[in-house]
């Protein structure tokens, strides 16, 4: 009996030794496993990185498209109040034919117009007689106050990208404005509320047409700008862009005009199609400009963004790339000069 038990224990020890020898992997097995894992994981990792990069670009594109549309909506609301819009001749002409040299603002002025700015609850109801203003005092809450309108010159410019912490290296659109103050109803040379520094009102009459009077404006804009939108395409000197936007006849179709219509308006000195475009002939950037018909107070505005500038330092325009979203609006000003 004793010998039988000892035989059983011996057989168990032999079995456990065999099991111990069977545990673990050899070095070759580990190397094979690592190689197989690399062959499987590497393409999956590359695929995942590509998905993340694509998603990042699509988010940048979506954000740029939304910002462009918001900017154009803002410009459209401005233009709807316009009483006069400058075309290319009125903006970049020489001498009394252009105001760009007088404006002296940062960037390239590419859209300029006059509007009547509303000042809510600014004057007493009997202002035309008493000349009294409405202030922010509590006593004025029950006072009968009326809105007041002053003329304002609004200019949008395209500013090239700068290497700073606040803005991107792409271009951006900025809004400048200067407006009149509230004049004494009994003496227009006296201001009840001061005008902006540099503001000068246009002078009508004197045998000049409305366009001639507006183009002869000689004020200035000293107010700080408001940046409307960043990440505007900063590409310069691209032939694909030049062929489309620097074409002399580009503005005719968006404005519904023809060369014959321009000749009918002024047979002695007809305006050329190129003079409708606010983009100067020597412009380096073509990502923001307007086509303007001053006679109908009508403007067609074009903006092109650069979504790739959000995720890389510099991105040049590619006509086949979807990451340079474009947007346009056509707006007619409904304001009037009084």
Buried (B, 14 or more C-beta within 10 A) or exposed (E): EEEEEEEEEEEEEEEEEEEEEEEEEEEEEEEEEEEEEEEEEEEEEEEEEEEEEEEEBEEBBEBBBEBBBEBBEBBBEBBBBBBBBBBBBBBBBEEEBBBBEBBEBEBBBBBBBBBBBEBEBBBBEEBEEEBBBBEEEEEBEEEEBBEBBBBBBBBBBBBBBEEEEEBBBBBBBBBBBBBBEBBEBEEEEEEBBEBBEBBBBBEEEEEBEBBBBBBBBEBBBEBEBEEBBBBBBBBBEBEEBEEEBBEEBBBBEBBEBEEEBBEEEEEEEBBEBBBBBBBBEEBEBBBBBBBBBBBEBBBBBBBBBBBBBBEEEEBEBEEEBEBBBEBEBBBEBEBEEE
